[in-house]
Amino acid sequence: MMMNKTSQNSADYDDLREICQIKCLHTTYEFHHWLIEKSYLIVRPEQKSEVIENELGNEK
């Protein structure tokens, strides 16, 4: 991936971020796996119904 070829806080990195915002070059799947390779943790937010149940004390 191109992200591996640039360092953060560089002009190239900022240019690449702009490309990512306007016209993605990679799929979400590829991006998520890139994040995982970089030791990021991807957490799925709770569903709204789960939040309401937890607030009411009806945890599953």
PyMOL Python script that loads the backbone (N, CA, C, O; Angstrom):
from pymol import cmd

cmd.read_pdbstr("""\
ATOM      1  N   MET A   1       0.837  -1.187   0.000  1.00  0.00           N
ATOM      2  CA  MET A   1       0.000   0.000   0.000  1.00  0.00           C
ATOM      3  C   MET A   1       0.875   1.241   0.000  1.00  0.00           C
ATOM      4  O   MET A   1       1.991   1.246   0.521  1.00  0.00           O
ATOM      5  N   MET A   2       0.348   2.262  -0.584  1.00  0.00           N
ATOM      6  CA  MET A   2       1.080   3.530  -0.662  1.00  0.00           C
ATOM      7  C   MET A   2       1.333   4.134   0.720  1.00  0.00           C
ATOM      8  O   MET A   2       2.321   4.840   0.925  1.00  0.00           O
ATOM      9  N   MET A   3       0.430   3.850   1.672  1.00  0.00           N
ATOM     10  CA  MET A   3       0.590   4.407   3.018  1.00  0.00           C
ATOM     11  C   MET A   3       1.892   3.938   3.659  1.00  0.00           C
ATOM     12  O   MET A   3       2.464   4.654   4.482  1.00  0.00           O
ATOM     13  N   ASN A   4       2.367   2.755   3.298  1.00  0.00           N
ATOM     14  CA  ASN A   4       3.608   2.235   3.869  1.00  0.00           C
ATOM     15  C   ASN A   4       4.831   2.961   3.330  1.00  0.00           C
ATOM     16  O   ASN A   4       5.912   2.865   3.912  1.00  0.00           O
ATOM     17  N   LYS A   5       4.678   3.680   2.232  1.00  0.00           N
ATOM     18  CA  LYS A   5       5.813   4.346   1.588  1.00  0.00           C
ATOM     19  C   LYS A   5       5.981   5.797   2.036  1.00  0.00           C
ATOM     20  O   LYS A   5       6.927   6.465   1.619  1.00  0.00           O
ATOM     21  N   THR A   6       5.084   6.286   2.873  1.00  0.00           N
ATOM     22  CA  THR A   6       5.166   7.679   3.330  1.00  0.00           C
ATOM     23  C   THR A   6       5.252   7.718   4.848  1.00  0.00           C
ATOM     24  O   THR A   6       4.807   6.794   5.529  1.00  0.00           O
ATOM     25  N   SER A   7       5.819   8.778   5.366  1.00  0.00           N
ATOM     26  CA  SER A   7       5.867   8.941   6.816  1.00  0.00           C
ATOM     27  C   SER A   7       4.843   9.991   7.225  1.00  0.00           C
ATOM     28  O   SER A   7       4.569  10.943   6.494  1.00  0.00           O
ATOM     29  N   GLN A   8       4.287   9.789   8.418  1.00  0.00           N
ATOM     30  CA  GLN A   8       3.293  10.735   8.914  1.00  0.00           C
ATOM     31  C   GLN A   8       3.891  12.127   9.009  1.00  0.00           C
ATOM     32  O   GLN A   8       5.100  12.298   9.168  1.00  0.00           O
ATOM     33  N   ASN A   9       3.011  13.118   8.909  1.00  0.00           N
ATOM     34  CA  ASN A   9       3.395  14.529   9.021  1.00  0.00           C
ATOM     35  C   ASN A   9       4.331  14.981   7.905  1.00  0.00           C
ATOM     36  O   ASN A   9       5.114  15.913   8.091  1.00  0.00           O
ATOM     37  N   SER A  10       4.256  14.326   6.748  1.00  0.00           N
ATOM     38  CA  SER A  10       5.030  14.764   5.588  1.00  0.00           C
ATOM     39  C   SER A  10       4.064  15.284   4.525  1.00  0.00           C
ATOM     40  O   SER A  10       2.868  14.997   4.576  1.00  0.00           O
ATOM     41  N   ALA A  11       4.572  16.034   3.581  1.00  0.00           N
ATOM     42  CA  ALA A  11       3.728  16.562   2.507  1.00  0.00           C
ATOM     43  C   ALA A  11       3.135  15.420   1.688  1.00  0.00           C
ATOM     44  O   ALA A  11       1.972  15.482   1.289  1.00  0.00           O
ATOM     45  N   ASP A  12       3.928  14.377   1.436  1.00  0.00           N
ATOM     46  CA  ASP A  12       3.429  13.221   0.685  1.00  0.00           C
ATOM     47  C   ASP A  12       2.279  12.537   1.420  1.00  0.00           C
ATOM     48  O   ASP A  12       1.299  12.115   0.806  1.00  0.00           O
ATOM     49  N   TYR A  13       2.413  12.434   2.730  1.00  0.00           N
ATOM     50  CA  TYR A  13       1.376  11.807   3.547  1.00  0.00           C
ATOM     51  C   TYR A  13       0.077  12.608   3.461  1.00  0.00           C
ATOM     52  O   TYR A  13      -1.001  12.034   3.310  1.00  0.00           O
ATOM     53  N   ASP A  14       0.181  13.926   3.558  1.00  0.00           N
ATOM     54  CA  ASP A  14      -1.005  14.779   3.457  1.00  0.00           C
ATOM     55  C   ASP A  14      -1.643  14.672   2.076  1.00  0.00           C
ATOM     56  O   ASP A  14      -2.868  14.650   1.961  1.00  0.00           O
ATOM     57  N   ASP A  15      -0.825  14.604   1.032  1.00  0.00           N
ATOM     58  CA  ASP A  15      -1.355  14.433  -0.326  1.00  0.00           C
ATOM     59  C   ASP A  15      -2.083  13.101  -0.462  1.00  0.00           C
ATOM     60  O   ASP A  15      -3.140  13.024  -1.088  1.00  0.00           O
ATOM     61  N   LEU A  16      -1.519  12.066   0.121  1.00  0.00           N
ATOM     62  CA  LEU A  16      -2.138  10.745   0.058  1.00  0.00           C
ATOM     63  C   LEU A  16      -3.455  10.719   0.817  1.00  0.00           C
ATOM     64  O   LEU A  16      -4.420  10.102   0.367  1.00  0.00           O
ATOM     65  N   ARG A  17      -3.501  11.376   1.954  1.00  0.00           N
ATOM     66  CA  ARG A  17      -4.762  11.456   2.717  1.00  0.00           C
ATOM     67  C   ARG A  17      -5.843  12.144   1.899  1.00  0.00           C
ATOM     68  O   ARG A  17      -7.008  11.748   1.938  1.00  0.00           O
ATOM     69  N   GLU A  18      -5.456  13.168   1.163  1.00  0.00           N
ATOM     70  CA  GLU A  18      -6.423  13.870   0.319  1.00  0.00           C
ATOM     71  C   GLU A  18      -6.971  12.931  -0.756  1.00  0.00           C
ATOM     72  O   GLU A  18      -8.169  12.945  -1.039  1.00  0.00           O
ATOM     73  N   ILE A  19      -6.102  12.117  -1.353  1.00  0.00           N
ATOM     74  CA  ILE A  19      -6.558  11.130  -2.340  1.00  0.00           C
ATOM     75  C   ILE A  19      -7.546  10.168  -1.685  1.00  0.00           C
ATOM     76  O   ILE A  19      -8.575   9.832  -2.272  1.00  0.00           O
ATOM     77  N   CYS A  20      -7.233   9.733  -0.481  1.00  0.00           N
ATOM     78  CA  CYS A  20      -8.102   8.788   0.225  1.00  0.00           C
ATOM     79  C   CYS A  20      -9.483   9.387   0.503  1.00  0.00           C
ATOM     80  O   CYS A  20     -10.483   8.669   0.476  1.00  0.00           O
ATOM     81  N   GLN A  21      -9.544  10.670   0.764  1.00  0.00           N
ATOM     82  CA  GLN A  21     -10.819  11.318   1.055  1.00  0.00           C
ATOM     83  C   GLN A  21     -11.649  11.535  -0.199  1.00  0.00           C
ATOM     84  O   GLN A  21     -12.879  11.526  -0.136  1.00  0.00           O
ATOM     85  N   ILE A  22     -10.993  11.730  -1.335  1.00  0.00           N
ATOM     86  CA  ILE A  22     -11.704  12.063  -2.572  1.00  0.00           C
ATOM     87  C   ILE A  22     -11.957  10.836  -3.445  1.00  0.00           C
ATOM     88  O   ILE A  22     -13.075  10.632  -3.917  1.00  0.00           O
ATOM     89  N   LYS A  23     -10.937  10.030  -3.658  1.00  0.00           N
ATOM     90  CA  LYS A  23     -11.058   8.864  -4.537  1.00  0.00           C
ATOM     91  C   LYS A  23     -10.214   7.724  -3.971  1.00  0.00           C
ATOM     92  O   LYS A  23      -9.005   7.658  -4.192  1.00  0.00           O
ATOM     93  N   CYS A  24     -10.867   6.842  -3.250  1.00  0.00           N
ATOM     94  CA  CYS A  24     -10.155   5.735  -2.604  1.00  0.00           C
ATOM     95  C   CYS A  24      -9.487   4.827  -3.620  1.00  0.00           C
ATOM     96  O   CYS A  24     -10.050   4.535  -4.675  1.00  0.00           O
ATOM     97  N   LEU A  25      -8.285   4.386  -3.292  1.00  0.00           N
ATOM     98  CA  LEU A  25      -7.544   3.459  -4.137  1.00  0.00           C
ATOM     99  C   LEU A  25      -7.658   2.023  -3.629  1.00  0.00           C
ATOM    100  O   LEU A  25      -7.367   1.079  -4.363  1.00  0.00           O
ATOM    101  N   HIS A  26      -8.078   1.858  -2.382  1.00  0.00           N
ATOM    102  CA  HIS A  26      -8.168   0.536  -1.772  1.00  0.00           C
ATOM    103  C   HIS A  26      -9.563   0.322  -1.206  1.00  0.00           C
ATOM    104  O   HIS A  26     -10.287   1.280  -0.936  1.00  0.00           O
ATOM    105  N   THR A  27      -9.931  -0.935  -1.030  1.00  0.00           N
ATOM    106  CA  THR A  27     -11.227  -1.270  -0.454  1.00  0.00           C
ATOM    107  C   THR A  27     -11.190  -1.092   1.061  1.00  0.00           C
ATOM    108  O   THR A  27     -10.121  -0.970   1.658  1.00  0.00           O
ATOM    109  N   THR A  28     -12.350  -1.080   1.661  1.00  0.00           N
ATOM    110  CA  THR A  28     -12.444  -1.017   3.120  1.00  0.00           C
ATOM    111  C   THR A  28     -11.752  -2.229   3.734  1.00  0.00           C
ATOM    112  O   THR A  28     -11.068  -2.113   4.751  1.00  0.00           O
ATOM    113  N   TYR A  29     -11.932  -3.375   3.118  1.00  0.00           N
ATOM    114  CA  TYR A  29     -11.298  -4.609   3.590  1.00  0.00           C
ATOM    115  C   TYR A  29      -9.779  -4.447   3.628  1.00  0.00           C
ATOM    116  O   TYR A  29      -9.140  -4.772   4.629  1.00  0.00           O
ATOM    117  N   GLU A  30      -9.211  -3.947   2.546  1.00  0.00           N
ATOM    118  CA  GLU A  30      -7.762  -3.742   2.483  1.00  0.00           C
ATOM    119  C   GLU A  30      -7.303  -2.738   3.540  1.00  0.00           C
ATOM    120  O   GLU A  30      -6.278  -2.933   4.192  1.00  0.00           O
ATOM    121  N   PHE A  31      -8.070  -1.671   3.697  1.00  0.00           N
ATOM    122  CA  PHE A  31      -7.713  -0.645   4.676  1.00  0.00           C
ATOM    123  C   PHE A  31      -7.757  -1.207   6.097  1.00  0.00           C
ATOM    124  O   PHE A  31      -6.857  -0.941   6.893  1.00  0.00           O
ATOM    125  N   HIS A  32      -8.790  -1.976   6.422  1.00  0.00           N
ATOM    126  CA  HIS A  32      -8.896  -2.555   7.760  1.00  0.00           C
ATOM    127  C   HIS A  32      -7.736  -3.503   8.040  1.00  0.00           C
ATOM    128  O   HIS A  32      -7.199  -3.517   9.148  1.00  0.00           O
ATOM    129  N   HIS A  33      -7.349  -4.286   7.052  1.00  0.00           N
ATOM    130  CA  HIS A  33      -6.223  -5.197   7.260  1.00  0.00           C
ATOM    131  C   HIS A  33      -4.902  -4.437   7.367  1.00  0.00           C
ATOM    132  O   HIS A  33      -3.991  -4.872   8.072  1.00  0.00           O
ATOM    133  N   TRP A  34      -4.797  -3.327   6.685  1.00  0.00           N
ATOM    134  CA  TRP A  34      -3.613  -2.480   6.837  1.00  0.00           C
ATOM    135  C   TRP A  34      -3.550  -1.939   8.267  1.00  0.00           C
ATOM    136  O   TRP A  34      -2.483  -1.926   8.883  1.00  0.00           O
ATOM    137  N   LEU A  35      -4.691  -1.493   8.792  1.00  0.00           N
ATOM    138  CA  LEU A  35      -4.737  -1.007  10.174  1.00  0.00           C
ATOM    139  C   LEU A  35      -4.343  -2.104  11.157  1.00  0.00           C
ATOM    140  O   LEU A  35      -3.586  -1.857  12.095  1.00  0.00           O
ATOM    141  N   ILE A  36      -4.856  -3.313  10.943  1.00  0.00           N
ATOM    142  CA  ILE A  36      -4.539  -4.437  11.823  1.00  0.00           C
ATOM    143  C   ILE A  36      -3.046  -4.740  11.779  1.00  0.00           C
ATOM    144  O   ILE A  36      -2.440  -5.004  12.817  1.00  0.00           O
ATOM    145  N   GLU A  37      -2.447  -4.705  10.593  1.00  0.00           N
ATOM    146  CA  GLU A  37      -0.998  -4.921  10.462  1.00  0.00           C
ATOM    147  C   GLU A  37      -0.202  -3.877  11.243  1.00  0.00           C
ATOM    148  O   GLU A  37       0.899  -4.154  11.719  1.00  0.00           O
ATOM    149  N   LYS A  38      -0.767  -2.672  11.370  1.00  0.00           N
ATOM    150  CA  LYS A  38      -0.106  -1.587  12.095  1.00  0.00           C
ATOM    151  C   LYS A  38      -0.460  -1.603  13.583  1.00  0.00           C
ATOM    152  O   LYS A  38      -0.156  -0.653  14.304  1.00  0.00           O
ATOM    153  N   SER A  39      -1.100  -2.676  14.040  1.00  0.00           N
ATOM    154  CA  SER A  39      -1.468  -2.901  15.447  1.00  0.00           C
ATOM    155  C   SER A  39      -2.626  -2.041  15.935  1.00  0.00           C
ATOM    156  O   SER A  39      -2.777  -1.835  17.140  1.00  0.00           O
ATOM    157  N   TYR A  40      -3.444  -1.536  15.018  1.00  0.00           N
ATOM    158  CA  TYR A  40      -4.655  -0.841  15.432  1.00  0.00           C
ATOM    159  C   TYR A  40      -5.716  -1.875  15.755  1.00  0.00           C
ATOM    160  O   TYR A  40      -5.735  -2.951  15.157  1.00  0.00           O
ATOM    161  N   LEU A  41      -6.586  -1.568  16.680  1.00  0.00           N
ATOM    162  CA  LEU A  41      -7.679  -2.443  17.051  1.00  0.00           C
ATOM    163  C   LEU A  41      -8.969  -1.850  16.503  1.00  0.00           C
ATOM    164  O   LEU A  41      -9.291  -0.693  16.774  1.00  0.00           O
ATOM    165  N   ILE A  42      -9.692  -2.630  15.747  1.00  0.00           N
ATOM    166  CA  ILE A  42     -10.953  -2.166  15.169  1.00  0.00           C
ATOM    167  C   ILE A  42     -12.071  -2.691  16.055  1.00  0.00           C
ATOM    168  O   ILE A  42     -12.210  -3.901  16.238  1.00  0.00           O
ATOM    169  N   VAL A  43     -12.869  -1.781  16.604  1.00  0.00           N
ATOM    170  CA  VAL A  43     -13.935  -2.136  17.526  1.00  0.00           C
ATOM    171  C   VAL A  43     -15.263  -1.727  16.920  1.00  0.00           C
ATOM    172  O   VAL A  43     -15.456  -0.580  16.519  1.00  0.00           O
ATOM    173  N   ARG A  44     -16.167  -2.677  16.862  1.00  0.00           N
ATOM    174  CA  ARG A  44     -17.502  -2.391  16.341  1.00  0.00           C
ATOM    175  C   ARG A  44     -18.339  -1.801  17.473  1.00  0.00           C
ATOM    176  O   ARG A  44     -18.386  -2.365  18.566  1.00  0.00           O
ATOM    177  N   PRO A  45     -19.002  -0.668  17.220  1.00  0.00           N
ATOM    178  CA  PRO A  45     -19.821  -0.062  18.281  1.00  0.00           C
ATOM    179  C   PRO A  45     -21.032  -0.934  18.592  1.00  0.00           C
ATOM    180  O   PRO A  45     -21.490  -1.710  17.754  1.00  0.00           O
ATOM    181  N   GLU A  46     -21.539  -0.789  19.809  1.00  0.00           N
ATOM    182  CA  GLU A  46     -22.734  -1.530  20.194  1.00  0.00           C
ATOM    183  C   GLU A  46     -23.914  -1.089  19.344  1.00  0.00           C
ATOM    184  O   GLU A  46     -23.990   0.058  18.904  1.00  0.00           O
ATOM    185  N   GLN A  47     -24.829  -2.019  19.121  1.00  0.00           N
ATOM    186  CA  GLN A  47     -26.073  -1.672  18.440  1.00  0.00           C
ATOM    187  C   GLN A  47     -26.927  -0.856  19.407  1.00  0.00           C
ATOM    188  O   GLN A  47     -26.807  -1.016  20.621  1.00  0.00           O
ATOM    189  N   LYS A  48     -27.773   0.001  18.893  1.00  0.00           N
ATOM    190  CA  LYS A  48     -28.592   0.864  19.740  1.00  0.00           C
ATOM    191  C   LYS A  48     -29.444   0.036  20.704  1.00  0.00           C
ATOM    192  O   LYS A  48     -29.580   0.409  21.869  1.00  0.00           O
ATOM    193  N   SER A  49     -30.020  -1.081  20.241  1.00  0.00           N
ATOM    194  CA  SER A  49     -30.852  -1.912  21.112  1.00  0.00           C
ATOM    195  C   SER A  49     -30.028  -2.506  22.253  1.00  0.00           C
ATOM    196  O   SER A  49     -30.538  -2.654  23.363  1.00  0.00           O
ATOM    197  N   GLU A  50     -28.753  -2.852  21.997  1.00  0.00           N
ATOM    198  CA  GLU A  50     -27.888  -3.383  23.049  1.00  0.00           C
ATOM    199  C   GLU A  50     -27.600  -2.320  24.097  1.00  0.00           C
ATOM    200  O   GLU A  50     -27.552  -2.626  25.288  1.00  0.00           O
ATOM    201  N   VAL A  51     -27.411  -1.089  23.678  1.00  0.00           N
ATOM    202  CA  VAL A  51     -27.144   0.006  24.608  1.00  0.00           C
ATOM    203  C   VAL A  51     -28.351   0.217  25.506  1.00  0.00           C
ATOM    204  O   VAL A  51     -28.198   0.374  26.718  1.00  0.00           O
ATOM    205  N   ILE A  52     -29.544   0.223  24.934  1.00  0.00           N
ATOM    206  CA  ILE A  52     -30.774   0.420  25.715  1.00  0.00           C
ATOM    207  C   ILE A  52     -30.944  -0.722  26.712  1.00  0.00           C
ATOM    208  O   ILE A  52     -31.268  -0.484  27.876  1.00  0.00           O
ATOM    209  N   GLU A  53     -30.729  -1.970  26.262  1.00  0.00           N
ATOM    210  CA  GLU A  53     -30.854  -3.117  27.164  1.00  0.00           C
ATOM    211  C   GLU A  53     -29.854  -3.027  28.308  1.00  0.00           C
ATOM    212  O   GLU A  53     -30.195  -3.327  29.452  1.00  0.00           O
ATOM    213  N   ASN A  54     -28.626  -2.617  28.013  1.00  0.00           N
ATOM    214  CA  ASN A  54     -27.611  -2.490  29.060  1.00  0.00           C
ATOM    215  C   ASN A  54     -27.991  -1.413  30.065  1.00  0.00           C
ATOM    216  O   ASN A  54     -27.759  -1.571  31.263  1.00  0.00           O
ATOM    217  N   GLU A  55     -28.572  -0.322  29.587  1.00  0.00           N
ATOM    218  CA  GLU A  55     -28.983   0.759  30.483  1.00  0.00           C
ATOM    219  C   GLU A  55     -30.129   0.315  31.381  1.00  0.00           C
ATOM    220  O   GLU A  55     -30.243   0.774  32.518  1.00  0.00           O
ATOM    221  N   LEU A  56     -30.984  -0.580  30.874  1.00  0.00           N
ATOM    222  CA  LEU A  56     -32.119  -1.068  31.650  1.00  0.00           C
ATOM    223  C   LEU A  56     -31.745  -2.242  32.549  1.00  0.00           C
ATOM    224  O   LEU A  56     -32.562  -2.705  33.345  1.00  0.00           O
ATOM    225  N   GLY A  57     -30.517  -2.720  32.422  1.00  0.00           N
ATOM    226  CA  GLY A  57     -30.077  -3.841  33.244  1.00  0.00           C
ATOM    227  C   GLY A  57     -30.463  -5.190  32.683  1.00  0.00           C
ATOM    228  O   GLY A  57     -30.443  -6.187  33.405  1.00  0.00           O
ATOM    229  N   ASN A  58     -30.811  -5.240  31.424  1.00  0.00           N
ATOM    230  CA  ASN A  58     -31.213  -6.494  30.779  1.00  0.00           C
ATOM    231  C   ASN A  58     -30.096  -7.026  29.897  1.00  0.00           C
ATOM    232  O   ASN A  58     -30.330  -7.360  28.735  1.00  0.00           O
ATOM    233  N   GLU A  59     -28.897  -7.107  30.430  1.00  0.00           N
ATOM    234  CA  GLU A  59     -27.758  -7.553  29.626  1.00  0.00           C
ATOM    235  C   GLU A  59     -27.967  -8.986  29.184  1.00  0.00           C
ATOM    236  O   GLU A  59     -28.549  -9.800  29.901  1.00  0.00           O
ATOM    237  N   LYS A  60     -27.472  -9.283  27.971  1.00  0.00           N
ATOM    238  CA  LYS A  60     -27.618 -10.635  27.420  1.00  0.00           C
ATOM    239  C   LYS A  60     -26.595 -11.559  28.017  1.00  0.00           C
ATOM    240  O   LYS A  60     -26.558 -12.741  27.678  1.00  0.00           O
TER     241      LYS A  60
END
""", "prot")
cmd.dss("prot")
cmd.show_as("cartoon", "prot")
cmd.util.cbc("prot")
cmd.orient("prot")
